[in-house]
Each structure stands twice: as structure tokens, then as C-alpha cells.
């Protein structure tokens, strides 16, 4: 049984890894070549700025959570293909060469690296999940999930904030603003820090052109909508001991169907 799980895991890991690696690398060649991936994957890869240690530590932060999920529920989280494989593939390629145009942006190299890492990661997750006795799964989940949450919610925001400050004044400025808003609205500063780094570096490289202005407008709209649908506006008014208008309650109630 274990041998069958291992063989299937190696095959699936290789297929997923190659697809993820090639797709992520091809995103850097858009719109000339169509890529396959998520915007957050692209942003998180860029935020590591070609540093193999940053890529590895970023993927490691989500690995523990994915491991806990596979042990407890027998299912992978989306972090395996969105965050772990592409970042660890990039880290493996950049150990000897930090030129992103020859590593992270190369679909062939990323496909091979992520394919090998995918085989190792998927085989490890599936084999350990099948080997852990059911009586120990609850204990493992309590330990791994708490450690992963501590790393993702506390350590990762600090690392990204320090990276943003080091990247330049504009990146540090926008990352601090959007990171603080993300922490208040979403409960995690990392998405805001990543977006702030992208805007700051975009302004440093190209100035305030149509693209950077559109990005800023889109990010602001994202935060406004996210805050509204999470009820952040009502929470802010109540935190200042202000009366929430009835029309605002009505709008939230109408949208939520209450």
C-alpha cells in the first residue's frame, strides 16, 4: 500500500510541479506569451526579489500548514501549488545564479526544478499522512497548525515589511500603509505588504504613469470593497463610540440578504 501511494505521489507531484513551474515562469512573458498562474503567486515571487533564502522561507511558512492539513484531512491546501512549489523551485535555481531572467523567468528551468520538488513534496506529504496513526493526527494538527499560524501571522509580515523598507523609500512607504490596512481589515498584513512593494517598485522604475496609477486605484478599490464587505466601516464607527447610521445598516443587510 505504501509503495503504491509513493509511486502515485511521485507521478502526481511531477505533473503538478512542471505545470506550476512553467506556468509561473510564463507569466513574466505576458502578454506576448500566455502564462498560467495567480496574481498573488506573481506578486509573492516578485516580493522575494530574487533572494533564494526569501523564496525558501516564504514557501516554508506555508509548508507546515499544508503538512498539517494533509495529516489531518488527507487533502492538500492551495498553498502547495500556489506558494510552496514555485518559491522552492525559484530558490533551488537561484542558489548558484540570482539572475531572474535566467532562472525564475525561464519556463524550462522552472518546470524541471518545480517538477523535482513537486515529486519530493507530494511524496513526503502523502507518505507521512498515511503513516501517521489516527490517534496521533489530532496532536500533530494542534502542534503544526499553531506553529504555522505563528509563522504566517507574525513572522512573515515582519520579514516582508523589513524587505519592503530595504527595497527603497517608496516601497517601504506604500508597504507600511497597505500592510497596516490589511492587518486591520483582513487580519494579516502580508497581502498589503506585497501590494505595497509592487506599487513602490513600479513607481521607482516607471514613475507615476497610467499603469502605476491604475494599480494604485485598483488596490485602493480592493481595500475599500474588502473593508465594506467585512463590516470594517461599522466596526470603525463603533470603536469611536459613534452611532452607526440606519442607512448603513440597511445597505449591509441588503447585500448580505438579512
Sine and cosine of phi, psi and omega as CSV:
sin_phi,cos_phi,sin_psi,cos_psi,sin_omega,cos_omega
0.00,0.00,-0.71,0.70,0.00,-1.00
-0.89,0.46,-0.63,0.77,-0.01,-1.00
-0.90,0.43,-0.64,0.77,0.01,-1.00
-0.90,0.43,-0.70,0.71,0.02,-1.00
-0.87,0.48,-0.65,0.76,-0.02,-1.00
-0.90,0.43,-0.71,0.71,-0.02,-1.00
-0.90,0.44,-0.72,0.70,0.01,-1.00
-0.90,0.44,-0.61,0.79,0.01,-1.00
-0.91,0.42,-0.64,0.77,0.01,-1.00
-0.90,0.43,-0.66,0.76,0.00,-1.00
-0.92,0.39,-0.75,0.66,-0.02,-1.00
-0.90,0.43,-0.68,0.74,0.01,-1.00
-0.88,0.47,-0.63,0.77,0.02,-1.00
-0.91,0.41,-0.70,0.71,-0.01,-1.00
-0.90,0.43,-0.71,0.70,0.00,-1.00
-0.91,0.41,-0.70,0.72,-0.02,-1.00
-0.88,0.47,-0.71,0.71,0.02,-1.00
-0.89,0.46,-0.71,0.70,0.00,-1.00
-0.88,0.47,-0.70,0.72,-0.02,-1.00
-0.92,0.39,-0.72,0.70,-0.03,-1.00
-0.89,0.45,-0.75,0.67,0.02,-1.00
-0.90,0.43,-0.68,0.74,-0.02,-1.00
-0.90,0.44,-0.68,0.74,0.00,-1.00
-0.91,0.41,-0.66,0.75,0.00,-1.00
-0.92,0.40,-0.61,0.79,-0.02,-1.00
-0.93,0.37,-0.35,0.94,0.03,-1.00
-0.90,0.44,-0.45,0.89,0.01,-1.00
-0.97,0.24,-0.17,0.99,0.00,-1.00
-0.96,-0.28,0.11,0.99,0.06,-1.00
-0.94,0.33,0.48,-0.88,0.01,1.00
-1.00,0.02,0.05,1.00,0.01,-1.00
-0.88,0.48,-0.67,0.74,0.04,-1.00
-0.83,-0.56,0.73,-0.68,-0.02,-1.00
-0.97,0.25,0.74,-0.67,0.01,-1.00
-0.96,-0.27,0.08,-1.00,0.01,-1.00
-0.71,-0.70,0.91,-0.41,0.00,-1.00
0.18,-0.98,-0.03,-1.00,-0.01,-1.00
-0.96,-0.28,0.46,-0.89,0.01,-1.00
-0.87,0.49,-0.61,0.79,-0.02,-1.00
-0.91,0.41,-0.56,0.83,0.05,-1.00
-0.89,0.46,-0.70,0.71,0.02,-1.00
-0.89,0.45,-0.70,0.71,0.00,-1.00
-0.91,0.42,-0.65,0.76,-0.02,-1.00
-0.95,0.33,-0.57,0.82,0.08,-1.00
-0.91,0.42,-0.67,0.74,0.01,-1.00
-0.92,0.39,-0.57,0.82,-0.06,-1.00
-0.91,0.41,-0.40,0.92,0.03,-1.00
-0.98,0.22,-0.21,0.98,0.15,-0.99
0.80,0.59,0.64,0.76,0.10,-0.99
0.95,0.31,0.29,0.96,0.02,-1.00
-0.99,-0.11,0.90,-0.43,-0.06,-1.00
-0.87,0.50,-0.58,0.82,0.02,-1.00
-0.91,0.42,-0.63,0.78,0.02,-1.00
-0.92,0.39,-0.67,0.74,0.03,-1.00
-0.88,0.47,-0.70,0.72,-0.03,-1.00
-0.92,0.40,-0.71,0.70,-0.03,-1.00
-0.92,0.39,-0.56,0.83,0.04,-1.00
-0.90,0.43,-0.73,0.68,0.04,-1.00
-0.91,0.41,-0.57,0.82,-0.01,-1.00
-0.90,0.43,-0.57,0.82,0.00,-1.00
-0.87,0.49,-0.55,0.84,0.00,-1.00
-1.00,-0.07,-0.24,0.97,-0.02,-1.00
-0.91,0.42,-0.66,0.75,-0.02,-1.00
-0.90,0.45,-0.63,0.78,0.02,-1.00
-0.92,0.40,-0.66,0.76,0.04,-1.00
-0.91,0.41,-0.60,0.80,0.04,-1.00
-0.90,0.43,-0.71,0.71,0.02,-1.00
-0.88,0.47,-0.62,0.78,0.00,-1.00
-0.92,0.39,-0.66,0.75,0.00,-1.00
-0.93,0.37,-0.59,0.81,0.01,-1.00
-0.94,0.34,-0.67,0.74,-0.10,-1.00
-0.99,0.15,-0.71,0.70,-0.13,-0.99
-0.94,-0.34,-0.17,0.99,-0.03,-1.00
0.94,0.33,0.41,0.91,-0.02,-1.00
-0.69,-0.73,0.53,-0.85,0.02,-1.00
-1.00,0.06,0.51,-0.86,0.16,-0.99
-1.00,0.06,0.25,-0.97,0.01,-1.00
-0.93,0.37,-0.24,0.97,0.00,-1.00
-0.91,0.42,-0.40,0.91,-0.03,-1.00
-0.88,0.48,-0.75,0.66,-0.04,-1.00
-1.00,-0.04,-0.42,0.91,-0.01,-1.00
-0.99,0.13,-0.57,0.82,-0.18,-0.98
-0.83,-0.56,-0.69,0.72,-0.12,-0.99
-0.95,0.30,-0.84,0.54,-0.09,-1.00
-0.88,0.47,-0.76,0.65,-0.02,-1.00
-0.91,0.41,-0.60,0.80,-0.01,-1.00
-0.95,0.31,-0.63,0.77,0.03,-1.00
-0.95,0.31,-0.54,0.84,0.09,-1.00
-0.90,0.43,-0.69,0.72,0.04,-1.00
-0.89,0.45,-0.65,0.76,0.01,-1.00
-0.88,0.47,-0.67,0.75,0.00,-1.00
-0.90,0.44,-0.62,0.78,-0.02,-1.00
-0.96,0.26,-0.51,0.86,-0.11,-0.99
-1.00,0.02,-0.02,1.00,0.03,-1.00
-0.87,0.49,-0.64,0.77,-0.02,-1.00
-0.97,-0.22,-0.34,0.94,-0.05,-1.00
-0.59,-0.81,0.92,-0.39,-0.05,-1.00
-1.00,-0.05,0.13,0.99,0.06,-1.00
-0.97,0.24,0.96,-0.29,-0.09,-1.00
-0.90,0.43,-0.44,0.90,0.00,-1.00
-0.93,0.36,-0.40,0.92,0.01,-1.00
-0.98,-0.20,-0.08,1.00,-0.04,-1.00
-0.80,-0.60,-0.98,0.21,-0.08,-1.00
-0.88,0.47,-0.55,0.84,-0.06,-1.00
-1.00,0.00,0.01,1.00,-0.03,-1.00
-0.99,-0.11,0.95,-0.30,-0.05,-1.00
-0.86,0.51,-0.62,0.78,-0.04,-1.00
-0.91,0.41,-0.75,0.67,-0.01,-1.00
-0.91,0.40,-0.67,0.75,0.02,-1.00
-0.91,0.41,-0.60,0.80,0.02,-1.00
-0.90,0.43,-0.68,0.74,0.00,-1.00
-0.92,0.38,-0.73,0.69,-0.04,-1.00
-0.90,0.44,-0.74,0.68,-0.01,-1.00
-0.93,0.36,-0.50,0.86,0.05,-1.00
-0.91,0.42,-0.70,0.71,0.03,-1.00
-0.91,0.41,-0.70,0.71,0.01,-1.00
-0.92,0.40,-0.60,0.80,0.04,-1.00
-0.88,0.47,-0.64,0.77,0.05,-1.00
-0.88,0.48,-0.70,0.71,-0.03,-1.00
-0.92,0.38,-0.73,0.68,-0.08,-1.00
-0.91,0.40,-0.77,0.64,-0.04,-1.00
-0.90,0.43,-0.66,0.76,0.03,-1.00
-0.89,0.45,-0.65,0.76,0.01,-1.00
-0.91,0.41,-0.72,0.69,-0.03,-1.00
-0.90,0.45,-0.71,0.71,-0.04,-1.00
-0.94,0.33,-0.65,0.76,-0.03,-1.00
-0.93,0.38,-0.67,0.74,0.03,-1.00
-0.93,0.36,-0.59,0.80,0.02,-1.00
-0.90,0.44,-0.61,0.79,0.00,-1.00
-0.98,0.21,-0.40,0.92,-0.05,-1.00
-1.00,0.05,-0.42,0.91,-0.04,-1.00
-0.96,0.29,0.81,-0.59,0.05,-1.00
-0.89,0.46,0.49,-0.87,-0.04,-1.00
-0.87,0.49,-0.54,0.84,-0.02,-1.00
-0.92,0.39,-0.40,0.91,-0.02,-1.00
-0.99,-0.11,-0.12,0.99,-0.06,-1.00
-0.90,0.43,-0.65,0.76,-0.02,-1.00
-0.89,0.45,-0.69,0.73,0.02,-1.00
-0.90,0.44,-0.68,0.73,0.00,-1.00
-0.88,0.47,-0.66,0.75,0.00,-1.00
-0.90,0.44,-0.69,0.73,-0.02,-1.00
-0.87,0.49,-0.65,0.76,-0.04,-1.00
-0.96,0.28,-0.77,0.64,-0.11,-0.99
-0.94,0.35,-0.67,0.75,-0.03,-1.00
-0.91,0.42,-0.67,0.74,0.01,-1.00
-0.90,0.43,-0.64,0.77,0.03,-1.00
-0.92,0.39,-0.67,0.75,0.01,-1.00
-0.91,0.41,-0.67,0.74,0.03,-1.00
-0.89,0.46,-0.64,0.77,0.04,-1.00
-0.89,0.45,-0.66,0.76,-0.02,-1.00
-0.94,0.34,-0.69,0.72,-0.06,-1.00
-0.96,0.29,-0.66,0.75,-0.11,-0.99
-1.00,0.03,-0.37,0.93,-0.06,-1.00
-0.90,-0.43,-0.83,0.56,-0.11,-0.99
-0.95,0.31,-0.72,0.69,-0.08,-1.00
-0.88,0.47,-0.70,0.72,0.05,-1.00
-0.85,0.52,-0.64,0.77,0.02,-1.00
-0.90,0.43,-0.68,0.73,-0.01,-1.00
-0.89,0.46,-0.71,0.71,-0.02,-1.00
-0.93,0.37,-0.59,0.81,0.01,-1.00
-0.91,0.41,-0.69,0.72,0.04,-1.00
-0.90,0.44,-0.62,0.78,0.04,-1.00
-0.90,0.43,-0.61,0.79,0.01,-1.00
-0.92,0.40,-0.66,0.75,0.03,-1.00
-0.90,0.43,-0.65,0.76,0.00,-1.00
-0.93,0.36,-0.46,0.89,-0.05,-1.00
-0.95,0.31,-0.32,0.95,0.01,-1.00
0.55,-0.83,0.22,-0.98,-0.05,-1.00
-0.90,0.43,-0.70,0.72,-0.04,-1.00
-0.92,0.40,-0.69,0.72,0.02,-1.00
-0.89,0.46,-0.69,0.73,0.02,-1.00
-0.90,0.44,-0.63,0.78,-0.01,-1.00
-0.90,0.43,-0.81,0.59,-0.06,-1.00
-0.94,0.35,-0.58,0.82,0.03,-1.00
-0.91,0.41,-0.62,0.78,0.02,-1.00
-0.90,0.43,-0.68,0.73,0.00,-1.00
-0.91,0.42,-0.82,0.57,-0.07,-1.00
-0.96,0.30,-0.50,0.87,0.08,-1.00
-0.91,0.42,-0.67,0.74,0.05,-1.00
-0.90,0.43,-0.67,0.74,0.03,-1.00
-0.90,0.43,-0.66,0.75,0.01,-1.00
-0.89,0.45,-0.62,0.78,0.02,-1.00
-0.90,0.43,-0.65,0.76,-0.01,-1.00
-0.96,0.29,-0.63,0.78,-0.09,-1.00
-1.00,0.05,-0.73,0.68,-0.12,-0.99
-0.98,-0.18,-0.27,0.96,-0.01,-1.00
1.00,0.05,0.02,1.00,0.03,-1.00
-0.54,-0.84,0.79,-0.61,-0.10,-1.00
-0.99,0.16,-0.26,0.97,-0.13,-0.99
-0.84,0.54,-0.74,0.67,0.00,-1.00
-0.85,0.53,-0.67,0.74,0.02,-1.00
-0.92,0.39,-0.61,0.79,0.03,-1.00
-0.90,0.44,-0.67,0.74,0.02,-1.00
-0.89,0.46,-0.71,0.70,0.01,-1.00
-0.91,0.42,-0.62,0.78,0.03,-1.00
-0.90,0.44,-0.64,0.77,0.04,-1.00
-0.89,0.45,-0.68,0.73,0.00,-1.00
-0.88,0.47,-0.71,0.71,-0.01,-1.00
-0.92,0.39,-0.70,0.71,-0.01,-1.00
-0.88,0.48,-0.71,0.70,0.02,-1.00
-0.93,0.37,-0.56,0.83,0.05,-1.00
-0.90,0.44,-0.65,0.76,0.03,-1.00
-0.93,0.37,-0.63,0.77,0.02,-1.00
-0.90,0.43,-0.60,0.80,-0.06,-1.00
-0.99,0.13,-0.64,0.77,-0.15,-0.99
-0.86,-0.51,-0.19,0.98,-0.07,-1.00
0.98,0.19,-0.12,-0.99,-0.01,-1.00
-1.00,0.08,0.99,0.12,0.07,-1.00
-0.97,-0.24,-0.17,-0.98,-0.05,-1.00
-0.90,0.44,-0.60,0.80,-0.04,-1.00
-0.92,0.39,-0.76,0.65,-0.03,-1.00
-0.92,0.39,-0.61,0.79,0.05,-1.00
-0.91,0.42,-0.64,0.77,0.03,-1.00
-0.91,0.42,-0.64,0.77,0.05,-1.00
-0.88,0.47,-0.70,0.71,0.00,-1.00
-0.89,0.46,-0.70,0.71,0.02,-1.00
-0.89,0.46,-0.66,0.75,0.00,-1.00
-0.91,0.42,-0.65,0.76,0.01,-1.00
-0.91,0.41,-0.69,0.72,0.03,-1.00
-0.88,0.48,-0.69,0.72,0.03,-1.00
-0.89,0.46,-0.61,0.79,0.03,-1.00
-0.87,0.49,-0.71,0.71,-0.01,-1.00
-0.93,0.37,-0.64,0.77,0.01,-1.00
-0.89,0.47,-0.74,0.67,-0.01,-1.00
-0.92,0.40,-0.66,0.75,0.02,-1.00
-0.89,0.46,-0.68,0.73,0.02,-1.00
-0.91,0.42,-0.62,0.79,-0.01,-1.00
-0.92,0.39,-0.75,0.66,-0.05,-1.00
-0.94,0.33,-0.32,0.95,0.08,-1.00
-1.00,-0.03,0.00,1.00,0.00,-1.00
0.96,0.27,0.40,0.91,-0.05,-1.00
-0.93,0.38,-0.55,0.83,0.00,-1.00
-0.90,0.44,-0.66,0.75,0.03,-1.00
-0.92,0.38,-0.65,0.76,0.00,-1.00
-0.89,0.46,-0.61,0.79,0.02,-1.00
-0.91,0.41,-0.71,0.70,0.02,-1.00
-0.88,0.48,-0.68,0.74,0.00,-1.00
-0.93,0.36,-0.53,0.85,0.02,-1.00
-0.92,0.39,-0.44,0.90,0.07,-1.00
-1.00,-0.08,0.23,0.97,0.02,-1.00
0.85,0.52,0.57,0.82,0.04,-1.00
-0.99,-0.16,0.48,-0.88,0.01,-1.00
-0.98,0.22,0.78,-0.63,0.02,-1.00
-0.98,0.17,0.83,-0.56,-0.02,-1.00
-0.87,0.50,0.54,-0.84,0.00,-1.00
-0.89,0.45,-0.57,0.82,-0.02,-1.00
-0.91,0.40,-0.51,0.86,0.04,-1.00
-0.95,0.32,-0.66,0.75,0.10,-1.00
-0.87,0.49,-0.62,0.79,-0.03,-1.00
-0.91,0.41,-0.68,0.73,0.01,-1.00
-0.89,0.46,-0.71,0.70,0.01,-1.00
-0.90,0.44,-0.65,0.76,0.01,-1.00
-0.91,0.41,-0.61,0.79,0.00,-1.00
-0.92,0.39,-0.65,0.76,-0.02,-1.00
-0.94,0.34,-0.64,0.77,-0.02,-1.00
-0.99,0.15,-0.15,0.99,0.04,-1.00
0.99,0.13,0.27,0.96,0.00,-1.00
-1.00,0.02,0.00,0.00,0.00,0.00
